Amino acid sequence: MAGEVRPPLAPEELGRFNQQSLRSDVAQADLPLRDAIVFMCFGGRRATDSTRRILEEFQRRGVVADMYWSIADFSVPVPDGAHPVLIGSRLWYQLLSEAKLLVNNNNFPFYFRKREGQAYIQTWHGTPLKKLGNDVARTNFSLSYWNLMHREATYWDALLAQNPYAADVLSTCFGFDGQVIAEGYPRNDSLKAFDADARRTAVRDLLGIAEGRKAILYAPTWRDDAKNTSKQYEMVTYLDFEAAHEQLGDDYVILLRGHHNIASQRQTAGNRFVIDVTEYPEVNDLYLAADVLINDYSSVMFDFCVTGKPIIFLTPDIAQYRDSTRGFYFDLEEQAPGPLLMTTPDVVNAIKALPSIRMRYADRYRAFVETYAPMCDGSATRRVVDALPLDALARMYSS
């Protein structure tokens, strides 16, 4: 049995007519701007990523503005000191119109229009291997999406990038000619924190991973051309969980992390060998808990490399994905910090031979980190907030 769970909106907020009426009412009210900050992460489905680190840094620095976290429903746990605001509620529309500062790691809904006097910080959510924005074939996405992203980029006052390479790619593909802050990703500070080892132990205990058991994080990205009958993106996994379990045994466990675009989809082996961690709130906890990453074309690789732990790639569809589905910004086969593999037996053999793979790819791995994570040193959040447009924050400090 399957059911649809809707956000707990008030009766007068439910339905297309009421939603349109709310938007019209707020637009006509011409509300004055106030000292409020609206944060949003992955469309309200998460309360993590660089947006959260920025909120925490604002709090540390004594920003006195009211801070609101946009949520799709009340299952999303918001940070301490932030007020949850339900997307689609009257308060949500009011805040979009009257908050002086907005911080998001993706786009706002189609109806958002930035007002004069508002500031909008776009953190984005990953260094791109696969092509984005204006660099993607027009047939991959709807015309309304293209129009939305074009409009979004004109609203940004600053764009965050993990590294100089991403700064160039993101500004070009989105047509953004404003300030790009390439000081590392705030979200990755936790990977270099003093308590990272203790956090690893706590997360493994929470997930039920016994001491001595090796954790394999498998984080495949989404495919533009893989949709179900409801036109939702489906999870695509090329790893045969049963075969891997048979060959690796109970000394290993797989942490399966689906992309946020397919978070409603599930695929597991139905046993203790696979733990579905798609809904686990903080992905960096999983990087700490894991001993090795199996990746494909996901930007996870650019964050996981901060840990220094081995990365292997399961990419049987690389030719199709690179040449047809999406396209790449650089040659993965030349730069990958680990082997590109085609089958589950290849992956199993690589996992069993990780020490030799570490040695074979040591130089590539080092070059990869120097290129894509040179400033993920544990202090990115401080540098990023220091670099934000000062006029967006000047009047919000307590002193």
C-alpha positions as CSV (number, residue, x, y, z in Angstrom):
1,M,0.0,0.0,0.0
2,A,1.3,3.5,-0.8
3,G,-0.1,6.8,0.3
4,E,0.6,10.5,-0.3
5,V,1.8,12.5,2.7
6,R,1.1,16.2,2.3
7,P,2.6,19.1,4.3
8,P,0.4,20.1,7.3
9,L,-0.8,23.4,5.8
10,A,-3.8,25.2,7.3
11,P,-7.1,24.6,5.4
12,E,-6.9,28.1,3.9
13,E,-3.5,27.3,2.6
14,L,-4.3,24.1,0.8
15,G,-4.9,23.8,-2.9
16,R,-3.7,25.7,-6.0
17,F,-6.3,28.4,-5.7
18,N,-5.4,29.2,-2.1
19,Q,-1.7,29.0,-2.8
20,Q,-2.1,31.5,-5.7
21,S,-4.2,33.8,-3.4
22,L,-1.6,33.7,-0.7
23,R,1.1,34.7,-3.2
24,S,-1.0,37.5,-4.6
25,D,-2.0,38.8,-1.2
26,V,1.7,39.0,0.0
27,A,2.8,40.6,-3.3
28,Q,0.1,43.3,-3.0
29,A,0.9,44.0,0.6
30,D,4.3,45.4,-0.2
31,L,5.7,44.4,3.2
32,P,8.6,46.4,4.6
33,L,11.9,44.5,4.8
34,R,13.0,43.4,8.2
35,D,16.0,41.9,9.9
36,A,15.2,38.2,9.1
37,I,17.3,35.5,7.3
38,V,15.6,32.7,5.4
39,F,17.7,29.5,4.9
40,M,16.7,26.7,2.5
41,C,18.4,23.4,1.7
42,F,17.5,20.9,-1.0
43,G,14.0,22.3,-1.4
44,G,13.2,22.1,2.3
45,R,14.0,18.4,2.6
46,R,17.2,18.8,4.5
47,A,18.7,21.1,7.3
48,T,22.3,20.5,6.5
49,D,25.0,21.4,3.9
50,S,26.9,24.7,3.7
51,T,23.7,26.7,4.5
52,R,23.6,25.2,8.0
53,R,27.3,25.9,8.6
54,I,26.7,29.5,7.6
55,L,23.7,29.8,10.0
56,E,25.9,28.4,12.8
57,E,28.6,30.9,12.0
58,F,26.1,33.8,12.1
59,Q,25.1,32.6,15.5
60,R,28.6,32.4,16.7
61,R,29.3,36.0,15.5
62,G,26.2,37.4,17.2
63,V,24.0,38.1,14.3
64,V,20.7,39.2,16.0
65,A,18.3,38.7,13.0
66,D,15.5,36.2,13.3
67,M,16.6,33.1,11.5
68,Y,14.1,30.8,9.7
69,W,14.7,27.4,8.2
70,S,12.4,26.4,5.3
71,I,11.0,22.9,5.6
72,A,8.9,20.7,3.3
73,D,7.3,19.2,6.4
74,F,7.9,18.9,10.1
75,S,10.0,15.7,9.9
76,V,12.9,18.0,9.0
77,P,14.8,18.8,12.3
78,V,16.0,22.4,12.1
79,P,19.1,23.8,13.8
80,D,18.9,25.1,17.3
81,G,18.0,28.8,17.4
82,A,16.2,28.7,14.0
83,H,12.5,28.8,13.5
84,P,11.0,26.2,11.2
85,V,8.8,27.7,8.4
86,L,6.6,25.4,6.3
87,I,7.0,26.0,2.6
88,G,3.6,27.1,1.2
89,S,2.4,28.6,4.4
90,R,1.4,32.2,4.7
91,L,4.4,32.9,6.9
92,W,6.6,31.4,4.2
93,Y,5.4,33.7,1.5
94,Q,5.7,36.7,3.9
95,L,9.3,35.8,4.7
96,L,10.3,35.4,1.1
97,S,9.1,38.9,0.6
98,E,10.3,40.7,3.7
99,A,13.6,38.9,4.8
100,K,16.6,41.0,4.2
101,L,18.8,38.0,3.6
102,L,18.2,34.6,1.9
103,V,20.7,31.7,1.9
104,N,20.0,28.6,-0.3
105,N,22.0,25.7,-1.8
106,N,19.6,25.3,-4.7
107,N,16.9,27.3,-6.4
108,F,13.8,28.8,-4.8
109,P,10.4,27.9,-6.2
110,F,9.2,29.4,-9.5
111,Y,7.2,32.1,-7.9
112,F,10.0,33.7,-6.0
113,R,10.9,37.3,-7.0
114,K,13.7,39.1,-5.2
115,R,12.9,42.5,-4.0
116,E,15.1,45.6,-4.0
117,G,17.0,45.7,-0.7
118,Q,17.1,41.9,-0.3
119,A,20.4,40.0,-0.5
120,Y,20.6,36.4,-1.8
121,I,23.6,34.1,-1.1
122,Q,23.7,31.0,-3.3
123,T,25.9,28.3,-1.7
124,W,25.3,25.6,-4.4
125,H,25.8,22.0,-3.4
126,G,28.8,20.5,-5.1
127,T,31.7,20.8,-7.5
128,P,30.5,19.7,-10.9
129,L,31.9,16.9,-13.0
130,K,28.7,16.6,-15.0
131,K,27.5,19.5,-17.0
132,L,25.0,22.0,-15.6
133,G,22.8,24.9,-16.5
134,N,23.5,26.4,-19.9
135,D,26.0,23.7,-20.7
136,V,23.3,20.9,-20.7
137,A,21.3,20.0,-23.8
138,R,18.1,21.9,-23.9
139,T,16.1,18.7,-24.3
140,N,17.2,17.4,-20.8
141,F,15.0,19.8,-18.8
142,S,11.7,21.7,-19.3
143,L,11.6,25.3,-20.6
144,S,10.2,26.4,-17.3
145,Y,13.2,25.1,-15.5
146,W,15.6,26.9,-17.9
147,N,13.7,30.1,-17.3
148,L,13.8,29.6,-13.6
149,M,17.5,29.0,-13.4
150,H,18.2,32.0,-15.7
151,R,16.2,34.3,-13.4
152,E,17.7,32.8,-10.2
153,A,21.3,33.7,-11.3
154,T,20.3,37.3,-11.8
155,Y,19.1,37.4,-8.1
156,W,22.4,36.1,-6.5
157,D,24.6,38.6,-4.7
158,A,27.3,36.0,-4.1
159,L,27.9,32.4,-5.2
160,L,30.0,29.9,-3.3
161,A,32.4,27.5,-4.9
162,Q,34.6,24.8,-3.4
163,N,37.6,25.7,-5.6
164,P,38.8,27.9,-8.4
165,Y,37.8,25.3,-11.0
166,A,34.2,25.2,-9.7
167,A,34.1,29.0,-9.5
168,D,34.8,29.3,-13.2
169,V,32.4,26.5,-14.2
170,L,29.5,27.5,-12.0
171,S,29.6,31.2,-12.9
172,T,29.8,30.3,-16.6
173,C,27.1,27.6,-16.8
174,F,24.6,29.8,-14.8
175,G,25.5,33.0,-16.5
176,F,26.4,34.7,-13.2
177,D,28.8,37.6,-13.3
178,G,28.8,38.7,-9.7
179,Q,31.0,37.8,-6.7
180,V,32.1,34.2,-6.5
181,I,33.6,33.1,-3.2
182,A,36.0,30.2,-3.7
183,E,37.2,29.6,-0.1
184,G,36.3,25.9,0.3
185,Y,32.9,24.5,1.2
186,P,31.7,25.3,4.7
187,R,30.0,21.9,4.9
188,N,33.4,20.2,4.8
189,D,34.8,21.8,7.9
190,S,33.4,18.9,9.9
191,L,35.7,16.5,8.1
192,K,38.7,18.3,9.5
193,A,37.2,19.0,13.0
194,F,39.0,18.1,16.2
195,D,36.2,15.7,17.1
196,A,36.0,13.9,13.7
197,D,37.2,10.6,15.1
198,A,34.8,10.7,17.9
199,R,32.0,11.6,15.5
200,R,33.0,8.6,13.3
201,T,32.6,6.3,16.3
202,A,29.3,7.8,17.3
203,V,27.8,7.5,13.8
204,R,28.9,3.9,13.4
205,D,27.4,3.1,16.7
206,L,24.1,4.8,15.7
207,L,24.0,2.8,12.4
208,G,24.8,-0.5,14.2
209,I,28.2,-1.0,12.5
210,A,30.2,-3.3,14.7
211,E,33.8,-2.4,15.6
212,G,36.2,-3.8,13.0
213,R,33.5,-4.1,10.3
214,K,34.5,-2.2,7.1
215,A,31.8,0.3,5.9
216,I,31.5,0.9,2.1
217,L,29.7,4.1,1.2
218,Y,27.9,3.6,-2.2
219,A,26.6,7.0,-3.5
220,P,25.4,6.8,-7.1
221,T,24.1,10.0,-8.7
222,W,20.8,10.3,-10.5
223,R,20.3,9.9,-14.3
224,D,18.4,12.4,-16.3
225,D,16.9,9.7,-18.4
226,A,15.9,7.2,-15.7
227,K,12.3,7.9,-14.6
228,N,9.4,5.8,-13.4
229,T,5.8,5.9,-14.7
230,S,5.1,8.8,-12.3
231,K,8.0,10.8,-14.0
232,Q,10.1,10.6,-10.8
233,Y,13.8,10.0,-11.1
234,E,14.7,6.4,-10.2
235,M,17.7,5.2,-8.3
236,V,20.2,3.5,-10.7
237,T,22.6,1.1,-9.0
238,Y,25.0,-1.1,-10.9
239,L,26.3,-2.9,-7.8
240,D,24.9,-6.4,-7.3
241,F,24.4,-6.3,-3.5
242,E,23.7,-10.1,-3.2
243,A,26.8,-11.0,-5.1
244,A,29.0,-8.5,-3.2
245,H,27.7,-9.8,0.1
246,E,28.5,-13.4,-1.0
247,Q,32.0,-12.5,-2.0
248,L,32.9,-10.0,0.8
249,G,31.1,-11.7,3.7
250,D,29.9,-10.1,7.0
251,D,33.2,-8.3,7.6
252,Y,31.7,-5.5,5.3
253,V,28.6,-3.4,5.2
254,I,27.3,-1.2,2.5
255,L,25.9,2.3,3.3
256,L,23.6,3.1,0.3
257,R,23.2,6.8,-0.2
258,G,20.7,7.9,-2.9
259,H,20.9,11.3,-4.5
260,H,18.5,13.9,-3.1
261,N,16.6,14.0,-6.4
262,I,15.6,10.3,-5.9
263,A,15.3,10.4,-2.1
264,S,11.8,8.9,-2.3
265,Q,13.1,5.8,-4.0
266,R,14.6,2.7,-2.3
267,Q,16.6,-0.3,-3.3
268,T,18.3,-2.6,-0.8
269,A,19.2,-6.2,-0.6
270,G,16.8,-6.9,2.2
271,N,19.5,-7.9,4.7
272,R,22.0,-6.6,7.1
273,F,24.6,-6.2,4.4
274,V,23.0,-3.0,3.1
275,I,21.9,-0.1,5.3
276,D,19.9,2.5,3.4
277,V,21.2,5.9,4.6
278,T,19.5,8.0,2.0
279,E,17.5,9.8,4.6
280,Y,20.3,10.2,7.1
281,P,20.4,13.9,7.6
282,E,24.2,14.7,7.6
283,V,26.1,13.2,4.7
284,N,29.4,14.2,6.1
285,D,28.8,11.9,9.0
286,L,28.7,9.1,6.5
287,Y,32.0,10.2,5.0
288,L,33.5,9.9,8.5
289,A,31.8,6.5,9.2
290,A,32.9,5.0,5.9
291,D,36.2,3.3,5.1
292,V,35.9,3.5,1.3
293,L,33.7,5.2,-1.2
294,I,32.1,3.7,-4.3
295,N,31.2,6.6,-6.6
296,D,30.2,7.1,-10.2
297,Y,29.7,10.7,-11.4
298,S,28.5,12.3,-8.2
299,S,30.1,15.4,-6.7
300,V,30.5,13.3,-3.5
301,M,34.0,12.5,-4.7
302,F,35.1,16.1,-4.3
303,D,34.0,16.1,-0.7
304,F,35.0,12.6,0.3
305,C,38.6,13.1,-0.9
306,V,39.0,15.5,2.0
307,T,39.1,12.4,4.3
308,G,42.0,10.9,2.4
309,K,40.2,7.5,2.3
310,P,40.1,5.4,-0.9
311,I,37.7,6.0,-3.7
312,I,36.7,3.5,-6.4
313,F,34.3,4.1,-9.3
314,L,31.6,1.8,-10.7
315,T,31.0,3.3,-14.1
316,P,29.7,0.7,-16.6
317,D,27.6,3.5,-18.4
318,I,30.4,6.0,-18.6
319,A,30.3,6.3,-22.4
320,Q,26.6,6.9,-22.5
321,Y,26.6,9.3,-19.5
322,R,29.6,11.3,-20.8
323,D,28.7,11.4,-24.5
324,S,24.9,11.4,-24.4
325,T,23.1,11.7,-21.0
326,R,24.8,14.7,-19.5
327,G,28.5,15.3,-20.5
328,F,31.6,16.0,-18.4
329,Y,33.6,19.1,-17.8
330,F,36.9,17.1,-17.6
331,D,38.2,13.7,-18.5
332,L,37.3,11.5,-15.4
333,E,39.4,8.6,-16.7
334,E,42.5,10.8,-16.7
335,Q,41.9,12.5,-13.3
336,A,40.0,10.0,-11.2
337,P,41.7,9.4,-7.8
338,G,40.8,5.7,-8.0
339,P,40.1,2.9,-10.6
340,L,37.1,3.1,-12.9
341,L,35.4,-0.3,-12.8
342,M,32.7,-2.0,-14.8
343,T,31.3,-4.9,-12.8
344,T,30.6,-6.0,-9.3
345,P,33.4,-8.6,-9.3
346,D,35.8,-5.8,-10.3
347,V,34.6,-3.7,-7.3
348,V,34.9,-6.7,-4.9
349,N,38.5,-7.3,-6.1
350,A,39.4,-3.7,-5.7
351,I,38.0,-3.6,-2.1
352,K,40.0,-6.6,-1.2
353,A,43.1,-4.9,-2.7
354,L,42.7,-1.4,-1.2
355,P,46.3,-1.1,0.1
356,S,47.7,-1.6,-3.4
357,I,45.2,0.7,-4.9
358,R,46.1,3.4,-2.4
359,M,49.7,3.1,-3.5
360,R,48.9,3.0,-7.3
361,Y,46.7,6.1,-7.1
362,A,48.6,8.0,-4.5
363,D,49.9,10.7,-6.9
364,R,46.6,11.1,-8.6
365,Y,44.7,11.3,-5.3
366,R,47.1,14.0,-4.1
367,A,46.7,16.0,-7.3
368,F,42.9,15.6,-7.1
369,V,42.8,17.0,-3.6
370,E,45.1,19.9,-4.6
371,T,42.9,20.8,-7.5
372,Y,39.4,20.3,-6.1
373,A,39.7,20.6,-2.3
374,P,42.7,22.8,-1.6
375,M,40.9,25.0,0.9
376,C,38.8,22.4,2.7
377,D,41.0,22.7,5.7
378,G,38.4,23.1,8.5
379,S,38.2,26.9,8.3
380,A,36.2,27.4,5.2
381,T,33.1,28.7,7.0
382,R,35.0,31.5,8.7
383,R,36.6,32.6,5.4
384,V,33.3,32.4,3.5
385,V,31.4,34.5,6.0
386,D,34.2,37.0,6.1
387,A,33.9,37.4,2.3
388,L,30.1,37.8,2.1
389,P,28.8,41.2,0.9
390,L,29.1,43.2,4.1
391,D,26.1,45.4,3.4
392,A,23.9,42.3,3.7
393,L,24.9,41.8,7.3
394,A,26.2,45.0,8.7
395,R,23.0,46.0,10.5
396,M,22.3,42.5,11.8
397,Y,25.2,42.2,14.3
398,S,24.7,42.8,18.0
399,S,27.7,45.1,18.1
